[in-house]
Amino acid sequence: MPYYKRIRELREDHDLTQKEVASYLNMKQPQYFRYENGNRDIPSDVLISLAKLYKVSVDYILGLKDNMN
């Protein structure tokens, strides 16, 4: 699964809006929208922050592992 589909799935599983996640990441919602739709690559610092938010590994977000830890 591509990372952008996985971050959307994680956000929805945690009942968060794009605006809430963008606020957590200190960015505006349109910028986060581009990551979630695969229009922009996610910088490593944002990827790490998302992994911390959802309590999963970066490898899971990137699709390198199928289990969350």
SVG drawing of the C-alpha trace seen along z (x, -y; Angstrom):
<svg xmlns="http://www.w3.org/2000/svg" viewBox="-14 -27 28 34">
<polyline fill="none" stroke="black" stroke-width="0.4" points="0.0,0.0 1.4,-3.4 2.3,-5.6 -0.3,-8.3 -3.1,-5.7 -1.8,-4.5 -1.6,-7.9 -5.2,-8.5 -6.3,-5.2 -4.5,-5.9 -6.1,-9.3 -9.6,-7.9 -9.0,-5.1 -8.2,-7.7 -11.2,-9.8 -9.1,-12.8 -9.7,-15.4 -7.0,-16.6 -7.2,-20.0 -6.5,-18.4 -3.5,-16.4 -2.2,-19.5 -2.5,-21.5 -0.5,-18.8 2.1,-19.1 2.2,-22.9 1.1,-23.3 -2.0,-24.3 -4.6,-21.8 -3.9,-22.2 -0.3,-21.2 -1.2,-18.1 -3.9,-17.3 -1.1,-17.1 0.8,-14.5 -2.3,-12.4 -3.2,-12.5 0.4,-11.6 0.9,-14.9 4.0,-15.7 6.6,-13.4 6.5,-13.5 9.7,-15.0 11.3,-12.8 10.5,-15.0 6.8,-14.9 6.9,-11.2 8.4,-10.8 5.8,-13.1 3.0,-11.0 4.5,-7.8 4.6,-9.3 1.0,-10.6 -0.4,-7.2 2.1,-5.2 3.3,-3.1 6.6,-2.6 7.9,-4.7 8.3,-1.3 4.6,-0.7 3.6,-4.1 6.0,-3.5 4.5,-0.1 7.8,1.8 6.0,3.7 2.4,4.9 2.4,4.8 2.2,1.5 5.2,2.1"/>
</svg>
